[in-house]
Amino acid sequence: MKWAQSILSEKFPEKMKKRDTNTDYGKWVTKSYYSRTAGRKTKMNVLLPAYYDKEKTYPVLYLLHGYYDDENWLAYDNFINDLEKDVMPFVEKTFSVSTGTENTAIAGFSMGGREALYIGIQHPEQFGYVGAVCPAPGLVSGTDTSQHPGQLKDDELKFDKNNGSPYLLYLAGAREDGAVGDTPSQLHDLLNKNKVDHVWQLLDGTGHDESSVEIYLYNYMQMIFK
């Protein structure tokens, strides 16, 4: 956690936005799987690493998109079942995957961030790296309990000692987020109250959009699978 905190970048490097024609960035593929939870076929996008070799195995980062988005941009409460029963088995069957907590990460944006935190807290024995950027309200109860009572009670926002804890929990919010407000900061305070080690970042000059996501993922990608 201390090492991760020390490498945080506040800005997304401009050079990262320029595509190098001499660099292999990997290959995007779109796959469909049957979700028994949703009762229908659904799509996922998979980024295969550069020089992907079926004879080798690779760690996996599961990224969850926001409420109004789809697989082309980057879940809801029941997605935890979809992930466990169908998504992860499909990925492990279809691609050359390294398993175990040290090779499995999850993160998400907005509603996907809320669900990534929920899934990571519920299953630290499966995910060694857990992250969320601008997570939506509802993980714990808020002022508007009629809208969502909360997936967890305040004192449940922590890892079960019997199941261990991840190598990394990275939470970030945007100071100018007009969609989820100060929900990320509230979660940060609650994690502190529950004595949960985590890396916290409040981004300046970004909002509830890709400007926050790109900085977050730039940092997160350097922290995981170490």
Secondary structure, DSSP 8 states (H G I E B T S, - for coil): -HHHHHT--SS--GGGGS--TTS---EEEEEEEEETTTTEEEEEEEEE-TT--TTS-B-EEEEE--TT--TTT---TTHHHHIIIIIHHHHHHHS-B--SGGGEEEEEETHHHHHHHHHHHH-TTT-SEEEEES--TTSB--S-TTT---SB-GGGSS--GGG---SEEEEEEETT-TTTTTHHHHHHHHHHHTT---EEEEESS--SSHHHHHHHHHHHHHHS--
